[in-house]
Amino acid sequence: MHVNDLQPTPTKVPWLLTALALVIGVLLDVLAPQPYTGLPLLAAAPLVAGATLSFRSALAVVVVTCVISVAVDIERGRPATPLLVDLAVVGLIGVLALGVNRLIVRQGRDLALARDVAEAVQRAVLPTPPREAGPLAVAAGYTAAQAEARIGGDFYAVQDTPFGVRLIVGDVRGKGIAAVAAVSVAIGAFRQEAEYAPSLVTLAQRMDEALARAAARSGPVTSSEGFTTAVLAEVAPDGAELSLVNRGHPPPYLVHGGALVRLDPTAPQLPLGVGLGDLCAVDPVPVDVVRLPPGASLLLVTDGVTEARDKGGTFYDPVLSRRMRRHFTEPEALVDALTKDVGRWTQGTHADDMAILAITRNRRPDPPPAA
């Protein structure tokens, strides 16, 4: 990154506005009856240049404006005192405009640095999942609620384990550094325990304990103030069977044959990290098992999708969307179609971060018959 990249970008509009202010200011000075003058418009030209052009261009505009002010006063035959006063006013405003220009550059540099740091943290905490895992093709997408905020509490992870491909999509309550810390704990616990937990229920319990411990260390946090919703999934090594555990998260969708089917949990469960893991041990979390046909996809989302609203306040529902009723052979196309469809529904305004994870069972040709 170079400092020159942070300069206000010169375009035709700022130059036109600057030239227009100069021209009108000169015409008013020359043609308007005394004591009316175009000095205010002449002084506005450096301000426009300082806020929209590069430092060198703004400096050139300031010098040209000062020269024009002196030349017009001489042409009008004004005495030396008014001439010097006009020059002092234009020069002072020009200096202020140059100061504004440097301030804009400094703020742009600070903003760019902050965004780069946030993006680096986001990539470190939320790495890009592999394109393939076992019998699955994988794709993911993340859309921040604000373009300047590249970090949030939504997360996903995919891992090929001895038990099959395991994946998670979740949403940490809150924003900022606290949410990033919780995301780091959640993904770290998932990656560690996914290799050894014999079942999704055990994996969910161990993640629950890890998040509860992290919350306890950070201070007195009640169950209503800090929690993580998540859907944990496991695809069998042959890709034919899909197991799901939903801990208070929006349900995923099975996409196959041009239709979306919402996979609601058998029984509602508490989110992770609320410190009630013992209850889950007494009353085990139900595991929902569905078949995953060849070419079918599992679509997992966060509430940035399900709580997206149009101008009338109606929630978005991918099951009812005509644009989502088509055959998807690749997870990338599914993620891209959903992202664009939500953008159309909300007209480009996102009230919450939006994370999307899609997996597609590869269509593998049948083995040749034995000789």
Secondary structure as GFF3:
##gff-version 3
##sequence-region A 1 371
A	DSSP	three_ten_helix	3	6	.	.	.	ID=ss1
A	DSSP	alpha_helix	12	31	.	.	.	ID=ss2
A	DSSP	alpha_helix	39	52	.	.	.	ID=ss3
A	DSSP	alpha_helix	55	76	.	.	.	ID=ss4
A	DSSP	alpha_helix	80	125	.	.	.	ID=ss5
A	DSSP	beta_strand	132	133	.	.	.	ID=ss6
A	DSSP	beta_strand	136	143	.	.	.	ID=ss7
A	DSSP	beta_strand	154	161	.	.	.	ID=ss8
A	DSSP	beta_strand	164	172	.	.	.	ID=ss9
A	DSSP	alpha_helix	176	193	.	.	.	ID=ss10
A	DSSP	alpha_helix	200	218	.	.	.	ID=ss11
A	DSSP	beta_strand	228	235	.	.	.	ID=ss12
A	DSSP	beta_strand	241	247	.	.	.	ID=ss13
A	DSSP	beta_strand	253	256	.	.	.	ID=ss14
A	DSSP	beta_strand	259	262	.	.	.	ID=ss15
A	DSSP	alpha_helix	277	282	.	.	.	ID=ss16
A	DSSP	beta_strand	288	291	.	.	.	ID=ss17
A	DSSP	beta_strand	297	301	.	.	.	ID=ss18
A	DSSP	alpha_helix	303	306	.	.	.	ID=ss19
A	DSSP	three_ten_helix	318	320	.	.	.	ID=ss20
A	DSSP	three_ten_helix	322	324	.	.	.	ID=ss21
A	DSSP	alpha_helix	331	346	.	.	.	ID=ss22
A	DSSP	beta_strand	354	361	.	.	.	ID=ss23
###
